[in-house]
Amino acid sequence: MDCENCAFFEYDEDDETYYCSIDMDEDDYARFVSSGYRACPFFRNGDEYAVVRHQI
């Protein structure tokens, strides 16, 4: 998965950088970092038109 296409990848104007805005607590983050995920389990396609293209 590519973070740049994720709906949770947001730009922070104050810091002038992108970050992941998924709401994780410390336990969730520890499980995520220590697991062997090959792809992010929280990825959600940020392309709003993907559903429309799929229906056509």
Backbone bond lengths (Angstrom), bond angles and torsions (degrees), N, CA, C in turn:
res aa  C-N    CA-C-N  psi(-1)  N-CA   C-N-CA  omega(-1)  CA-C   N-CA-C  phi
1 M - - - 1.452 - - 1.527 109.47 -
2 D 1.278 114.64 147.42 1.455 121.49 -179.08 1.522 108.93 -109.60
3 C 1.316 117.81 119.59 1.467 121.62 -177.96 1.527 112.55 -58.42
4 E 1.301 117.63 -31.48 1.463 120.43 -177.51 1.523 112.39 -63.99
5 N 1.323 118.06 -22.15 1.459 122.06 179.19 1.524 112.63 -98.39
6 C 1.313 117.53 1.19 1.462 121.90 -176.08 1.526 111.32 -83.66
7 A 1.318 116.23 142.73 1.461 121.82 179.39 1.526 111.74 -68.03
8 F 1.325 117.85 -21.65 1.459 121.81 -178.76 1.531 113.42 -89.84
9 F 1.320 117.75 -1.87 1.461 122.66 -178.94 1.527 107.70 -89.30
10 E 1.328 116.43 103.07 1.462 121.49 -171.79 1.529 111.73 -119.66
11 Y 1.307 114.54 153.05 1.456 121.82 -179.61 1.524 109.62 -92.98
12 D 1.323 116.75 131.18 1.459 122.49 176.39 1.529 107.83 -103.23
13 E 1.326 116.13 111.90 1.463 120.24 -176.67 1.526 112.71 -67.37
14 D 1.339 117.50 -30.33 1.462 120.30 179.78 1.526 111.55 -67.20
15 D 1.342 115.82 -45.07 1.470 120.68 -179.43 1.528 112.34 -89.85
16 E 1.328 116.69 -11.42 1.462 123.06 -177.52 1.525 111.86 55.20
17 T 1.327 115.10 46.52 1.462 121.02 179.13 1.517 109.88 -149.92
18 Y 1.317 116.18 162.39 1.458 121.85 176.73 1.519 109.37 -94.19
19 Y 1.330 116.50 151.34 1.456 121.41 177.20 1.529 109.44 -151.03
20 C 1.312 115.83 164.04 1.459 121.90 177.02 1.522 108.06 -87.68
21 S 1.321 117.02 123.13 1.464 120.88 -175.01 1.522 113.36 -97.55
22 I 1.327 118.03 13.48 1.462 120.18 178.96 1.526 108.93 -63.72
23 D 1.314 116.35 138.85 1.459 121.80 -176.91 1.531 109.47 -87.36
24 M 1.346 116.31 97.93 1.459 121.90 179.43 1.516 109.66 -119.65
25 D 1.331 116.06 140.33 1.458 118.71 172.39 1.533 107.99 -90.43
26 E 1.322 116.97 -178.54 1.468 120.61 -175.95 1.520 112.48 -61.88
27 D 1.342 116.87 -39.45 1.463 120.30 -179.44 1.527 111.14 -65.79
28 D 1.335 116.89 -43.52 1.461 120.48 177.76 1.521 110.73 -61.42
29 Y 1.322 116.77 -43.85 1.464 120.63 -179.13 1.525 110.92 -64.16
30 A 1.325 117.31 -42.23 1.471 121.00 179.36 1.528 110.62 -62.15
31 R 1.330 117.34 -42.83 1.467 120.85 177.47 1.527 110.81 -63.74
32 F 1.312 116.44 -41.73 1.467 121.18 -179.24 1.528 111.21 -63.70
33 V 1.321 117.10 -45.43 1.466 121.63 -177.47 1.530 111.29 -70.07
34 S 1.320 117.40 -38.44 1.460 120.38 -175.60 1.533 113.13 -84.72
35 S 1.312 117.72 -10.65 1.462 120.15 -178.18 1.526 110.30 -82.24
36 G 1.295 115.22 168.96 1.462 120.93 -179.12 1.517 112.74 -99.29
37 Y 1.332 118.19 33.10 1.462 120.65 -179.77 1.525 110.55 -58.85
38 R 1.296 116.03 131.87 1.461 120.76 173.34 1.525 109.67 -88.15
39 A 1.327 115.77 -25.68 1.461 121.54 178.56 1.524 108.33 -132.75
40 C 1.290 116.59 150.79 1.456 121.51 -178.47 1.526 110.14 -66.22
41 P 1.335 118.63 125.79 1.467 120.90 -179.72 1.534 112.44 -73.39
42 F 1.312 117.32 -11.87 1.457 121.39 -178.00 1.524 112.68 -98.90
43 F 1.322 117.28 0.39 1.461 121.12 -176.56 1.523 110.90 -59.36
44 R 1.305 115.42 132.45 1.469 122.06 172.76 1.513 106.87 -136.17
45 N 1.310 115.74 125.92 1.454 120.34 -176.41 1.522 109.93 -60.63
46 G 1.308 117.03 125.28 1.457 122.35 -179.59 1.514 113.68 -84.92
47 D 1.328 116.78 0.12 1.462 121.17 179.93 1.524 108.79 -77.99
48 E 1.320 116.92 105.84 1.458 121.92 -176.22 1.524 112.53 -66.59
49 Y 1.315 117.97 -22.06 1.450 121.46 -176.05 1.530 113.18 -96.41
50 A 1.312 118.65 1.52 1.461 121.78 -178.87 1.525 111.17 -61.66
51 V 1.313 117.31 -39.71 1.461 120.99 -179.77 1.526 109.93 -66.30
52 V 1.316 117.13 -42.06 1.468 120.77 -179.55 1.522 110.38 -63.73
53 R 1.322 116.71 -45.01 1.470 120.15 179.65 1.533 110.31 -62.73
54 H 1.323 116.49 -35.05 1.448 120.82 179.92 1.535 110.68 -67.08
55 Q 1.317 118.04 -34.37 1.460 122.39 -177.08 1.527 112.88 -76.88
56 I 1.312 116.58 -21.78 1.473 120.29 -176.96 1.498 111.34 -75.60
